[in-house]
Amino acid sequence: MPDRTDVVVIGAGVIGLSCARELAGAGVAVTVLDAAPAVGRGSSALANGGIRAQFTTEVNIAFSRFSILQLETLERTVGDLGLHQTGYLLLAGAEASERMLREAAELQRGLGVRTRWLDPAEIASMVPFVRTDGLRGGTFHARDGFLDPAGLVAALLADARAKGATIVTSVAVSAIEPGFVVRHPDGDLRADAVVNAAGTGARAVARLLGSDVPVEPVRRNLAHVMDPSSAGGLTPMTVDVDTGVLVRREPAGGWVVAYADPDDPPGWDTAVDPAFLPALAARLPNRFPSILELPIDPSHCWAGLYPETPDHHAIVGEDPAVPGLFHCVGFGGHGLMHAPAAGRAIAELVALGRSETFDLRPLRPSRFVEGDLVVESAVL
Ligand SMILES: Cc1cc2nc3c(=O)[nH]c(=O)nc-3n(C[C@H](O)[C@H](O)[C@H](O)COP(=O)(O)OP(=O)(O)OC[C@H]3O[C@@H](n4cnc5c(N)ncnc54)[C@H](O)[C@@H]3O)c2cc1C
């Protein structure tokens, strides 16, 4: 552990590791501290691994475009991310879902994303397990897909270290003096800047410096469903927009099935929600009746926490009240897929004082007190 660094990053999930990798790549001395005994043990360890450019706001689409390209490059040059570009297929049966998807696809295409509208016949041949009764169509983007979260953590860690970042685990940050002096059980670490990348711990870290960020933990549940007949071919991440259920095949066989209740309150409980399986049973028949016929073993379900914000956008920027404190938090259900962009944005903010790659205005920390929010509605 050094006693002085240019930048200290608090949190070694995908976001903190990506910030460290980009900062080190820009020639900044960076030290990452994480309370857990190993990196990537927070939300990053529990994710579905989905990556998509199919969002409804410009900033999220820009983050996805940048990140997908970076993930493709990381997979080729650094390590096996378990990246499968199966595409995301979003299905609409209801008129409102169709309208939302068509509008979003138009925005995406305008920003250079090759999202296509598929009719029910094209969908039936791409995903024969989908019930197409009453289906109006859907959107598909072939460079979407999924990756192995542990593979992404390992690749970011390896590359951050190769670029010169110092990563220290089992160090919980519980006090920071302005200026900055980060107090930890083994001594003090002085730094010119602090990056808050503490995931669901973001609010507690901000409060150490008398600030605040509205990041709340919200439980999300997943199931792995065994299916002896499904070994082999992968499928797109297939989303029933009418019910919010999404399914994909696992490379090792079976299905990963997810459903997030938009009305779930914030909380720290990570036991699987007893309401999860009944909610799936009620919704699977709409588009995925064959999956409902498979036995779901409750011990093959798990839950983790999204670091959520009120507008479903991350918070990326310098704290208005604490110069030198940069937040990179609140990535909700898209932190894995946006980690490369998040790291680049922070490195540019710290090194140049502004981002050259992104318009970060919609993500600025002050937007909540200003009441100037743009809401992302493609939240899964
Ligand atoms: C069930 C589920 C499914 C998901 N599916 C997807 C998906 O398909 N695609 C996608 O892109 N995203 C998905 N996500 C979201 C994604 O996992 C998160 O957005 C992402 O992992 C956030 O990364 P992070 O680095 O900010 O947080 P974390 O991974 O939680 O890392 C934060 C780190 O900060 C450390 N920390 C906190 N406080 C302190 C402190 N005081 N001192 C030192 N260290 C501290 C913690 O120990 C932790 O390691 C999913 C999440 C869940 C739960």
The ligand as an SDF file (V2000), in Angstrom:
LIG
                    3D

 53 58  0  0  0  0  0  0  0  0999 V2000
  -29.1520   -9.7220  -10.5170 C   0  0  0  0  0  0  0  0  0  0  0  0
  -28.3760   -8.6870  -11.2790 C   0  0  0  0  0  0  0  0  0  0  0  0
  -28.3300   -8.7310  -12.6690 C   0  0  0  0  0  0  0  0  0  0  0  0
  -27.6080   -7.7870  -13.3740 C   0  0  0  0  0  0  0  0  0  0  0  0
  -27.5390   -7.8910  -14.7450 N   0  0  0  0  0  0  0  0  0  0  0  0
  -26.7810   -7.0060  -15.4290 C   0  0  0  0  0  0  0  0  0  0  0  0
  -26.6340   -7.1340  -16.8270 C   0  0  0  0  0  0  0  0  0  0  0  0
  -27.1830   -8.0430  -17.4490 O   0  0  0  0  0  0  0  0  0  0  0  0
  -25.8420   -6.2400  -17.4750 N   0  0  0  0  0  0  0  0  0  0  0  0
  -25.2060   -5.2160  -16.8160 C   0  0  0  0  0  0  0  0  0  0  0  0
  -24.5280   -4.4240  -17.4610 O   0  0  0  0  0  0  0  0  0  0  0  0
  -25.3580   -5.0610  -15.5000 N   0  0  0  0  0  0  0  0  0  0  0  0
  -26.1170   -5.9230  -14.7830 C   0  0  0  0  0  0  0  0  0  0  0  0
  -26.2810   -5.7670  -13.4470 N   0  0  0  0  0  0  0  0  0  0  0  0
  -25.7840   -4.5430  -12.8190 C   0  0  0  0  0  0  0  0  0  0  0  0
  -24.3070   -4.5920  -12.5260 C   0  0  0  0  0  0  0  0  0  0  0  0
  -23.9980   -5.7570  -11.8160 O   0  0  0  0  0  0  0  0  0  0  0  0
  -23.9220   -3.3460  -11.7320 C   0  0  0  0  0  0  0  0  0  0  0  0
  -24.4190   -2.1750  -12.3370 O   0  0  0  0  0  0  0  0  0  0  0  0
  -22.4050   -3.2390  -11.6410 C   0  0  0  0  0  0  0  0  0  0  0  0
  -21.8630   -4.4410  -11.1620 O   0  0  0  0  0  0  0  0  0  0  0  0
  -22.0130   -2.0870  -10.7330 C   0  0  0  0  0  0  0  0  0  0  0  0
  -20.6230   -2.1420  -10.6120 O   0  0  0  0  0  0  0  0  0  0  0  0
  -19.9040   -1.3010   -9.4890 P   0  0  0  0  0  0  0  0  0  0  0  0
  -18.4500   -1.5170   -9.7020 O   0  0  0  0  0  0  0  0  0  0  0  0
  -20.4470    0.0700   -9.4610 O   0  0  0  0  0  0  0  0  0  0  0  0
  -20.4070   -1.9660   -8.1220 O   0  0  0  0  0  0  0  0  0  0  0  0
  -19.8950   -3.2560   -7.3470 P   0  0  0  0  0  0  0  0  0  0  0  0
  -19.5900   -4.3820   -8.2370 O   0  0  0  0  0  0  0  0  0  0  0  0
  -20.8980   -3.5060   -6.2650 O   0  0  0  0  0  0  0  0  0  0  0  0
  -18.5230   -2.7660   -6.7050 O   0  0  0  0  0  0  0  0  0  0  0  0
  -18.4930   -1.8050   -5.6780 C   0  0  0  0  0  0  0  0  0  0  0  0
  -17.3250   -2.1730   -4.7800 C   0  0  0  0  0  0  0  0  0  0  0  0
  -17.1420   -1.1350   -3.8270 O   0  0  0  0  0  0  0  0  0  0  0  0
  -16.6820   -1.7160   -2.6400 C   0  0  0  0  0  0  0  0  0  0  0  0
  -16.9270   -0.7600   -1.5540 N   0  0  0  0  0  0  0  0  0  0  0  0
  -18.1070   -0.2080   -1.1880 C   0  0  0  0  0  0  0  0  0  0  0  0
  -17.9280    0.6410   -0.1520 N   0  0  0  0  0  0  0  0  0  0  0  0
  -16.5920    0.6180    0.1340 C   0  0  0  0  0  0  0  0  0  0  0  0
  -15.7870    1.2830    1.1120 C   0  0  0  0  0  0  0  0  0  0  0  0
  -16.3070    2.1490    2.0050 N   0  0  0  0  0  0  0  0  0  0  0  0
  -14.4680    1.0110    1.1510 N   0  0  0  0  0  0  0  0  0  0  0  0
  -13.9100    0.1460    0.2520 C   0  0  0  0  0  0  0  0  0  0  0  0
  -14.6400   -0.5130   -0.6900 N   0  0  0  0  0  0  0  0  0  0  0  0
  -15.9590   -0.2660   -0.7440 C   0  0  0  0  0  0  0  0  0  0  0  0
  -17.4790   -2.9990   -2.5310 C   0  0  0  0  0  0  0  0  0  0  0  0
  -16.8200   -3.9480   -1.7000 O   0  0  0  0  0  0  0  0  0  0  0  0
  -17.5760   -3.4460   -3.9830 C   0  0  0  0  0  0  0  0  0  0  0  0
  -16.5810   -4.3980   -4.3200 O   0  0  0  0  0  0  0  0  0  0  0  0
  -26.9510   -6.7280  -12.6980 C   0  0  0  0  0  0  0  0  0  0  0  0
  -26.9710   -6.6920  -11.3100 C   0  0  0  0  0  0  0  0  0  0  0  0
  -27.6760   -7.6530  -10.5860 C   0  0  0  0  0  0  0  0  0  0  0  0
  -27.6870   -7.5910   -9.1110 C   0  0  0  0  0  0  0  0  0  0  0  0
  1  2  1  0
  2  3  1  0
  2 52  2  0
  3  4  2  0
  4  5  1  0
  4 50  1  0
  5  6  2  0
  6  7  1  0
  6 13  1  0
  7  8  2  0
  7  9  1  0
  9 10  1  0
 10 11  2  0
 10 12  1  0
 12 13  2  0
 13 14  1  0
 14 15  1  0
 14 50  1  0
 15 16  1  0
 16 17  1  0
 16 18  1  0
 18 19  1  0
 18 20  1  0
 20 21  1  0
 20 22  1  0
 22 23  1  0
 23 24  1  0
 24 25  2  0
 24 26  1  0
 24 27  1  0
 27 28  1  0
 28 29  2  0
 28 30  1  0
 28 31  1  0
 31 32  1  0
 32 33  1  0
 33 34  1  0
 33 48  1  0
 34 35  1  0
 35 36  1  0
 35 46  1  0
 36 37  1  0
 36 45  1  0
 37 38  2  0
 38 39  1  0
 39 40  1  0
 39 45  2  0
 40 41  1  0
 40 42  2  0
 42 43  1  0
 43 44  2  0
 44 45  1  0
 46 47  1  0
 46 48  1  0
 48 49  1  0
 50 51  2  0
 51 52  1  0
 52 53  1  0
M  END
$$$$
